[in-house]
Amino acid sequence: MAAGRQRVIDLYKTLLYMGRDYPQGYDFFRSRLKKAFQRNRDISDPEQIKMLVKRGEFVVKEIEALYMLKKYRTLKQRYSTEKDQS
């Protein structure tokens, strides 16, 4: 049970860290994250906790993809020429 709790805490910290660069702002991200975790705080079934942690890890990957896409678009815009844009 302690290992599951630690995974949840690590997931929360990871998501909180990744929320720093969220497009709608850190405060928006943090409040939504807190609500999501509080909504599921009464769950005690290990299988359900495992499923929710997997969903959270999927969200981490999606946010990473969002940031990579933003970075790619910025670099492409910065280094593209007028000819490439038309």
N, CA, C and O atoms as CSV, one atom per row, in Angstrom:
chain,resi,resn,atom,element,x,y,z
A,1,MET,N,N,0.820,-1.187,0.000
A,1,MET,CA,C,0.000,0.000,0.000
A,1,MET,C,C,0.868,1.256,0.000
A,1,MET,O,O,0.530,2.245,-0.651
A,2,ALA,N,N,1.985,1.219,0.729
A,2,ALA,CA,C,2.869,2.381,0.797
A,2,ALA,C,C,3.488,2.682,-0.561
A,2,ALA,O,O,3.698,3.843,-0.912
A,3,ALA,N,N,3.782,1.622,-1.328
A,3,ALA,CA,C,4.363,1.830,-2.655
A,3,ALA,C,C,3.362,2.522,-3.572
A,3,ALA,O,O,3.746,3.373,-4.375
A,4,GLY,N,N,2.076,2.167,-3.463
A,4,GLY,CA,C,1.042,2.809,-4.269
A,4,GLY,C,C,0.894,4.273,-3.902
A,4,GLY,O,O,0.724,5.127,-4.772
A,5,ARG,N,N,0.958,4.556,-2.627
A,5,ARG,CA,C,0.859,5.948,-2.164
A,5,ARG,C,C,2.025,6.769,-2.699
A,5,ARG,O,O,1.844,7.907,-3.133
A,6,GLN,N,N,3.213,6.192,-2.667
A,6,GLN,CA,C,4.392,6.900,-3.156
A,6,GLN,C,C,4.295,7.161,-4.661
A,6,GLN,O,O,4.713,8.217,-5.135
A,7,ARG,N,N,3.750,6.208,-5.406
A,7,ARG,CA,C,3.567,6.408,-6.849
A,7,ARG,C,C,2.605,7.556,-7.117
A,7,ARG,O,O,2.820,8.349,-8.034
A,8,VAL,N,N,1.553,7.646,-6.324
A,8,VAL,CA,C,0.575,8.723,-6.484
A,8,VAL,C,C,1.225,10.069,-6.164
A,8,VAL,O,O,1.017,11.045,-6.883
A,9,ILE,N,N,2.000,10.121,-5.103
A,9,ILE,CA,C,2.680,11.365,-4.729
A,9,ILE,C,C,3.684,11.768,-5.804
A,9,ILE,O,O,3.766,12.941,-6.167
A,10,ASP,N,N,4.444,10.806,-6.313
A,10,ASP,CA,C,5.405,11.090,-7.383
A,10,ASP,C,C,4.705,11.591,-8.642
A,10,ASP,O,O,5.186,12.513,-9.302
A,11,LEU,N,N,3.575,10.983,-8.970
A,11,LEU,CA,C,2.803,11.415,-10.136
A,11,LEU,C,C,2.314,12.845,-9.938
A,11,LEU,O,O,2.392,13.658,-10.858
A,12,TYR,N,N,1.819,13.154,-8.764
A,12,TYR,CA,C,1.342,14.511,-8.471
A,12,TYR,C,C,2.477,15.527,-8.600
A,12,TYR,O,O,2.300,16.589,-9.196
A,13,LYS,N,N,3.631,15.200,-8.043
A,13,LYS,CA,C,4.780,16.107,-8.127
A,13,LYS,C,C,5.238,16.296,-9.567
A,13,LYS,O,O,5.581,17.407,-9.972
A,14,THR,N,N,5.244,15.216,-10.338
A,14,THR,CA,C,5.641,15.300,-11.739
A,14,THR,C,C,4.686,16.195,-12.519
A,14,THR,O,O,5.115,17.062,-13.280
A,15,LEU,N,N,3.396,15.978,-12.325
A,15,LEU,CA,C,2.408,16.791,-13.029
A,15,LEU,C,C,2.483,18.251,-12.585
A,15,LEU,O,O,2.340,19.157,-13.407
A,16,LEU,N,N,2.702,18.481,-11.311
A,16,LEU,CA,C,2.821,19.843,-10.810
A,16,LEU,C,C,4.035,20.538,-11.437
A,16,LEU,O,O,3.966,21.711,-11.804
A,17,TYR,N,N,5.128,19.816,-11.555
A,17,TYR,CA,C,6.331,20.364,-12.172
A,17,TYR,C,C,6.090,20.676,-13.652
A,17,TYR,O,O,6.529,21.710,-14.157
A,18,MET,N,N,5.397,19.780,-14.332
A,18,MET,CA,C,5.152,19.978,-15.760
A,18,MET,C,C,4.150,21.100,-16.018
A,18,MET,O,O,4.114,21.657,-17.116
A,19,GLY,N,N,3.356,21.428,-15.042
A,19,GLY,CA,C,2.366,22.468,-15.206
A,19,GLY,C,C,2.935,23.873,-15.255
A,19,GLY,O,O,2.208,24.823,-15.547
A,20,ARG,N,N,4.210,24.021,-14.978
A,20,ARG,CA,C,4.827,25.349,-14.982
A,20,ARG,C,C,4.694,26.041,-16.335
A,20,ARG,O,O,4.516,27.258,-16.393
A,21,ASP,N,N,4.778,25.288,-17.407
A,21,ASP,CA,C,4.749,25.871,-18.750
A,21,ASP,C,C,3.424,25.638,-19.451
A,21,ASP,O,O,3.353,25.754,-20.674
A,22,TYR,N,N,2.384,25.316,-18.720
A,22,TYR,CA,C,1.088,25.024,-19.331
A,22,TYR,C,C,0.559,26.282,-20.019
A,22,TYR,O,O,0.653,27.374,-19.458
A,23,PRO,N,N,0.006,26.147,-21.219
A,23,PRO,CA,C,-0.433,27.322,-21.993
A,23,PRO,C,C,-1.446,28.221,-21.271
A,23,PRO,O,O,-1.422,29.437,-21.461
A,24,GLN,N,N,-2.320,27.660,-20.463
A,24,GLN,CA,C,-3.337,28.468,-19.790
A,24,GLN,C,C,-2.876,28.972,-18.428
A,24,GLN,O,O,-3.651,29.595,-17.702
A,25,GLY,N,N,-1.644,28.713,-18.083
A,25,GLY,CA,C,-1.079,29.238,-16.843
A,25,GLY,C,C,-0.951,28.192,-15.751
A,25,GLY,O,O,-1.692,27.211,-15.699
A,26,TYR,N,N,0.012,28.436,-14.887
A,26,TYR,CA,C,0.314,27.495,-13.801
A,26,TYR,C,C,-0.823,27.410,-12.792
A,26,TYR,O,O,-1.157,26.319,-12.328
A,27,ASP,N,N,-1.419,28.541,-12.450
A,27,ASP,CA,C,-2.497,28.527,-11.452
A,27,ASP,C,C,-3.702,27.732,-11.941
A,27,ASP,O,O,-4.317,26.995,-11.170
A,28,PHE,N,N,-4.041,27.879,-13.218
A,28,PHE,CA,C,-5.135,27.106,-13.797
A,28,PHE,C,C,-4.829,25.614,-13.725
A,28,PHE,O,O,-5.674,24.818,-13.318
A,29,PHE,N,N,-3.622,25.246,-14.120
A,29,PHE,CA,C,-3.210,23.839,-14.126
A,29,PHE,C,C,-3.211,23.274,-12.716
A,29,PHE,O,O,-3.707,22.171,-12.488
A,30,ARG,N,N,-2.659,24.025,-11.765
A,30,ARG,CA,C,-2.556,23.538,-10.394
A,30,ARG,C,C,-3.930,23.322,-9.761
A,30,ARG,O,O,-4.146,22.330,-9.065
A,31,SER,N,N,-4.856,24.247,-10.003
A,31,SER,CA,C,-6.193,24.085,-9.427
A,31,SER,C,C,-6.917,22.883,-10.029
A,31,SER,O,O,-7.592,22.148,-9.309
A,32,ARG,N,N,-6.784,22.674,-11.341
A,32,ARG,CA,C,-7.416,21.522,-11.985
A,32,ARG,C,C,-6.790,20.218,-11.513
A,32,ARG,O,O,-7.492,19.229,-11.305
A,33,LEU,N,N,-5.479,20.213,-11.344
A,33,LEU,CA,C,-4.774,19.021,-10.868
A,33,LEU,C,C,-5.207,18.678,-9.450
A,33,LEU,O,O,-5.461,17.514,-9.141
A,34,LYS,N,N,-5.291,19.676,-8.596
A,34,LYS,CA,C,-5.696,19.444,-7.210
A,34,LYS,C,C,-7.115,18.882,-7.142
A,34,LYS,O,O,-7.383,17.960,-6.371
A,35,LYS,N,N,-8.021,19.434,-7.946
A,35,LYS,CA,C,-9.401,18.937,-7.975
A,35,LYS,C,C,-9.443,17.484,-8.427
A,35,LYS,O,O,-10.177,16.676,-7.858
A,36,ALA,N,N,-8.658,17.149,-9.451
A,36,ALA,CA,C,-8.647,15.782,-9.977
A,36,ALA,C,C,-8.153,14.794,-8.928
A,36,ALA,O,O,-8.714,13.708,-8.787
A,37,PHE,N,N,-7.123,15.157,-8.202
A,37,PHE,CA,C,-6.594,14.256,-7.179
A,37,PHE,C,C,-7.529,14.172,-5.976
A,37,PHE,O,O,-7.675,13.101,-5.387
A,38,GLN,N,N,-8.158,15.271,-5.605
A,38,GLN,CA,C,-9.085,15.239,-4.471
A,38,GLN,C,C,-10.339,14.439,-4.791
A,38,GLN,O,O,-10.920,13.808,-3.908
A,39,ARG,N,N,-10.756,14.464,-6.049
A,39,ARG,CA,C,-11.941,13.710,-6.458
A,39,ARG,C,C,-11.739,12.212,-6.232
A,39,ARG,O,O,-12.698,11.490,-5.961
A,40,ASN,N,N,-10.511,11.752,-6.341
A,40,ASN,CA,C,-10.211,10.321,-6.232
A,40,ASN,C,C,-9.513,9.942,-4.932
A,40,ASN,O,O,-8.965,8.844,-4.832
A,41,ARG,N,N,-9.521,10.815,-3.942
A,41,ARG,CA,C,-8.759,10.531,-2.716
A,41,ARG,C,C,-9.357,9.427,-1.862
A,41,ARG,O,O,-8.644,8.830,-1.055
A,42,ASP,N,N,-10.639,9.137,-2.011
A,42,ASP,CA,C,-11.279,8.117,-1.178
A,42,ASP,C,C,-11.168,6.709,-1.753
A,42,ASP,O,O,-11.660,5.754,-1.151
A,43,ILE,N,N,-10.540,6.573,-2.889
A,43,ILE,CA,C,-10.407,5.256,-3.518
A,43,ILE,C,C,-9.345,4.460,-2.780
A,43,ILE,O,O,-8.232,4.941,-2.563
A,44,SER,N,N,-9.698,3.231,-2.394
A,44,SER,CA,C,-8.749,2.397,-1.652
A,44,SER,C,C,-8.451,1.076,-2.358
A,44,SER,O,O,-7.575,0.329,-1.923
A,45,ASP,N,N,-9.166,0.783,-3.433
A,45,ASP,CA,C,-8.945,-0.446,-4.182
A,45,ASP,C,C,-7.620,-0.350,-4.945
A,45,ASP,O,O,-7.460,0.534,-5.786
A,46,PRO,N,N,-6.664,-1.250,-4.662
A,46,PRO,CA,C,-5.349,-1.173,-5.314
A,46,PRO,C,C,-5.414,-1.240,-6.837
A,46,PRO,O,O,-4.637,-0.569,-7.518
A,47,GLU,N,N,-6.323,-2.034,-7.374
A,47,GLU,CA,C,-6.432,-2.132,-8.834
A,47,GLU,C,C,-6.920,-0.828,-9.440
A,47,GLU,O,O,-6.439,-0.403,-10.491
A,48,GLN,N,N,-7.857,-0.207,-8.788
A,48,GLN,CA,C,-8.383,1.060,-9.292
A,48,GLN,C,C,-7.328,2.165,-9.166
A,48,GLN,O,O,-7.217,3.022,-10.043
A,49,ILE,N,N,-6.569,2.144,-8.095
A,49,ILE,CA,C,-5.484,3.112,-7.927
A,49,ILE,C,C,-4.452,2.920,-9.022
A,49,ILE,O,O,-3.958,3.890,-9.597
A,50,LYS,N,N,-4.125,1.661,-9.311
A,50,LYS,CA,C,-3.160,1.366,-10.366
A,50,LYS,C,C,-3.651,1.883,-11.718
A,50,LYS,O,O,-2.873,2.430,-12.500
A,51,MET,N,N,-4.950,1.705,-11.986
A,51,MET,CA,C,-5.530,2.175,-13.237
A,51,MET,C,C,-5.465,3.708,-13.323
A,51,MET,O,O,-5.148,4.258,-14.378
A,52,LEU,N,N,-5.762,4.387,-12.224
A,52,LEU,CA,C,-5.726,5.845,-12.207
A,52,LEU,C,C,-4.296,6.372,-12.355
A,52,LEU,O,O,-4.078,7.396,-13.002
A,53,VAL,N,N,-3.335,5.684,-11.764
A,53,VAL,CA,C,-1.934,6.085,-11.909
A,53,VAL,C,C,-1.502,5.919,-13.367
A,53,VAL,O,O,-0.793,6.770,-13.903
A,54,LYS,N,N,-1.925,4.834,-14.005
A,54,LYS,CA,C,-1.593,4.646,-15.422
A,54,LYS,C,C,-2.193,5.759,-16.274
A,54,LYS,O,O,-1.551,6.253,-17.201
A,55,ARG,N,N,-3.430,6.152,-15.956
A,55,ARG,CA,C,-4.046,7.251,-16.687
A,55,ARG,C,C,-3.255,8.540,-16.470
A,55,ARG,O,O,-3.069,9.318,-17.405
A,56,GLY,N,N,-2.791,8.768,-15.247
A,56,GLY,CA,C,-1.979,9.944,-14.950
A,56,GLY,C,C,-0.659,9.937,-15.697
A,56,GLY,O,O,-0.193,10.978,-16.159
A,57,GLU,N,N,-0.057,8.761,-15.814
A,57,GLU,CA,C,1.192,8.647,-16.571
A,57,GLU,C,C,0.951,8.914,-18.054
A,57,GLU,O,O,1.816,9.465,-18.734
A,58,PHE,N,N,-0.215,8.529,-18.554
A,58,PHE,CA,C,-0.586,8.838,-19.930
A,58,PHE,C,C,-0.717,10.353,-20.112
A,58,PHE,O,O,-0.294,10.904,-21.129
A,59,VAL,N,N,-1.298,11.009,-19.130
A,59,VAL,CA,C,-1.437,12.470,-19.195
A,59,VAL,C,C,-0.058,13.124,-19.200
A,59,VAL,O,O,0.150,14.112,-19.905
A,60,VAL,N,N,0.877,12.595,-18.436
A,60,VAL,CA,C,2.245,13.117,-18.427
A,60,VAL,C,C,2.830,13.024,-19.836
A,60,VAL,O,O,3.434,13.981,-20.319
A,61,LYS,N,N,2.658,11.893,-20.489
A,61,LYS,CA,C,3.179,11.722,-21.846
A,61,LYS,C,C,2.514,12.683,-22.823
A,61,LYS,O,O,3.173,13.211,-23.719
A,62,GLU,N,N,1.214,12.913,-22.659
A,62,GLU,CA,C,0.498,13.850,-23.531
A,62,GLU,C,C,0.997,15.281,-23.331
A,62,GLU,O,O,1.142,16.030,-24.298
A,63,ILE,N,N,1.254,15.656,-22.099
A,63,ILE,CA,C,1.763,17.004,-21.832
A,63,ILE,C,C,3.166,17.152,-22.406
A,63,ILE,O,O,3.502,18.195,-22.968
A,64,GLU,N,N,3.984,16.114,-22.266
A,64,GLU,CA,C,5.319,16.147,-22.867
A,64,GLU,C,C,5.219,16.317,-24.372
A,64,GLU,O,O,5.983,17.084,-24.958
A,65,ALA,N,N,4.294,15.617,-25.006
A,65,ALA,CA,C,4.105,15.747,-26.451
A,65,ALA,C,C,3.656,17.156,-26.812
A,65,ALA,O,O,4.098,17.711,-27.817
A,66,LEU,N,N,2.790,17.727,-26.007
A,66,LEU,CA,C,2.333,19.099,-26.239
A,66,LEU,C,C,3.503,20.071,-26.184
A,66,LEU,O,O,3.613,20.958,-27.031
A,67,TYR,N,N,4.372,19.913,-25.200
A,67,TYR,CA,C,5.524,20.792,-25.064
A,67,TYR,C,C,6.516,20.595,-26.207
A,67,TYR,O,O,7.099,21.560,-26.700
A,68,MET,N,N,6.706,19.350,-26.625
A,68,MET,CA,C,7.621,19.088,-27.743
A,68,MET,C,C,7.087,19.698,-29.033
A,68,MET,O,O,7.854,20.246,-29.825
A,69,LEU,N,N,5.790,19.606,-29.246
A,69,LEU,CA,C,5.185,20.200,-30.429
A,69,LEU,C,C,5.335,21.714,-30.402
A,69,LEU,O,O,5.626,22.333,-31.426
A,70,LYS,N,N,5.138,22.302,-29.244
A,70,LYS,CA,C,5.303,23.757,-29.106
A,70,LYS,C,C,6.742,24.156,-29.414
A,70,LYS,O,O,6.989,25.149,-30.099
A,71,LYS,N,N,7.680,23.377,-28.904
A,71,LYS,CA,C,9.096,23.644,-29.145
A,71,LYS,C,C,9.425,23.497,-30.631
A,71,LYS,O,O,10.132,24.329,-31.198
A,72,TYR,N,N,8.914,22.443,-31.256
A,72,TYR,CA,C,9.147,22.212,-32.674
A,72,TYR,C,C,8.599,23.363,-33.515
A,72,TYR,O,O,9.277,23.854,-34.418
A,73,ARG,N,N,7.385,23.788,-33.221
A,73,ARG,CA,C,6.775,24.877,-33.980
A,73,ARG,C,C,7.557,26.171,-33.813
A,73,ARG,O,O,7.719,26.923,-34.774
A,74,THR,N,N,8.042,26.439,-32.612
A,74,THR,CA,C,8.829,27.643,-32.370
A,74,THR,C,C,10.122,27.596,-33.154
A,74,THR,O,O,10.501,28.580,-33.789
A,75,LEU,N,N,10.802,26.462,-33.117
A,75,LEU,CA,C,12.063,26.340,-33.851
A,75,LEU,C,C,11.834,26.425,-35.358
A,75,LEU,O,O,12.616,27.056,-36.069
A,76,LYS,N,N,10.789,25.807,-35.839
A,76,LYS,CA,C,10.496,25.852,-37.262
A,76,LYS,C,C,10.196,27.274,-37.698
A,76,LYS,O,O,10.667,27.719,-38.745
A,77,GLN,N,N,9.419,27.986,-36.904
A,77,GLN,CA,C,9.082,29.368,-37.226
A,77,GLN,C,C,10.335,30.251,-37.177
A,77,GLN,O,O,10.504,31.145,-38.006
A,78,ARG,N,N,11.190,29.994,-36.220
A,78,ARG,CA,C,12.380,30.812,-36.041
A,78,ARG,C,C,13.378,30.623,-37.179
A,78,ARG,O,O,14.033,31.579,-37.596
A,79,TYR,N,N,13.498,29.396,-37.682
A,79,TYR,CA,C,14.530,29.112,-38.672
A,79,TYR,C,C,14.002,28.934,-40.089
A,79,TYR,O,O,14.786,28.656,-40.996
A,80,SER,N,N,12.732,29.082,-40.302
A,80,SER,CA,C,12.219,28.950,-41.653
A,80,SER,C,C,12.388,30.280,-42.396
A,80,SER,O,O,12.462,31.346,-41.785
A,81,THR,N,N,12.446,30.190,-43.704
A,81,THR,CA,C,12.602,31.383,-44.529
A,81,THR,C,C,11.253,31.807,-45.085
A,81,THR,O,O,10.259,31.096,-44.936
A,82,GLU,N,N,11.226,32.931,-45.705
A,82,GLU,CA,C,9.999,33.433,-46.324
A,82,GLU,C,C,9.514,32.458,-47.394
A,82,GLU,O,O,8.308,32.277,-47.560
A,83,LYS,N,N,10.419,31.842,-48.107
A,83,LYS,CA,C,10.095,30.909,-49.180
A,83,LYS,C,C,9.387,29.671,-48.632
A,83,LYS,O,O,8.459,29.160,-49.258
A,84,ASP,N,N,9.818,29.188,-47.474
A,84,ASP,CA,C,9.230,27.993,-46.858
A,84,ASP,C,C,7.813,28.244,-46.372
A,84,ASP,O,O,6.993,27.326,-46.373
A,85,GLN,N,N,7.508,29.456,-45.961
A,85,GLN,CA,C,6.211,29.754,-45.366
A,85,GLN,C,C,5.099,29.877,-46.395
A,85,GLN,O,O,3.930,29.727,-46.039
A,86,SER,N,N,5.412,30.141,-47.637
A,86,SER,CA,C,4.354,30.314,-48.637
A,86,SER,C,C,3.948,29.029,-49.299
A,86,SER,O,O,3.069,29.029,-50.160
